[in-house]
Amino acid sequence: MENPDLTVEAEARPSGRIQRANSLAGDVYEAIFAQLMSLKIPPGSRITVDNLVREFDVSHTPIREALGRLEGEGLVVKTHLIGYRAAPQITRRRFDELYELRLLLEPAAAAKATATLDEERLTALREAAGVMARRVGKDERLRYSNFARQDAIFHDKIMEFAQNELIRETLNHQHTHFHIFRLMYHSRVTEEALDEHEAILAAFAAGDASGAADAMRVHIENSRDRLLPAFE
């Protein structure tokens, strides 16, 4: 029997009208992504294309393009003859497995990346870490979704600089950061993570490989502990 909690339709909200400044499909994608990250569209809920057309005041085409992109990122599920639905929440078992995987791979990768960093790469990491933009913008939901993306980019950059494409591809394939940020919408998740990003950056800047590994391990362990209450 289908769980009624997982079939709630995303309601139309006229105030969400898209401003056509840049790429329309990209703007629509970002708007839906923000709703998924901040749980405005709950995990498992039905996503009705017609409702989104009315909400954003756009045609069907950019909506379907955006949903296709989100499907590729594991955030949306499309079922033949039924339509779109927000991906279900990850299970506690999957959550534990993801963090076990991250603790095995990411601290060592942070240590390895340290030796490859020059000033250009350090600058790229500082920008990706989101530290400088931590208080930019008044829309808390938008800031939360932006940080979810920045967090994914920051960790991916570290994997890139560690120069192990297999590890990088393995972590990317899990869409880890998008799924864990959908567990809980709370400013604590971002503020504490940003402090931990600063600690990782400080170790990188000092050329301290052991310190970078330790800071990454603490960051991942704290992230796990912050999100565990979502399963209570």
Secondary structure as UniProt FT lines:
FT   HELIX           4..6
FT   HELIX           14..16
FT   HELIX           24..37
FT   TURN            38..39
FT   TURN            43..44
FT   STRAND          46..47
FT   HELIX           49..56
FT   HELIX           60..72
FT   TURN            73..74
FT   STRAND          76..79
FT   TURN            80..82
FT   STRAND          83..86
FT   HELIX           92..114
FT   TURN            115..116
FT   HELIX           119..129
FT   TURN            132..135
FT   HELIX           140..162
FT   HELIX           165..173
FT   TURN            174..175
FT   HELIX           176..181
FT   HELIX           187..205
FT   TURN            206..207
FT   HELIX           209..227
FT   HELIX           228..231
//
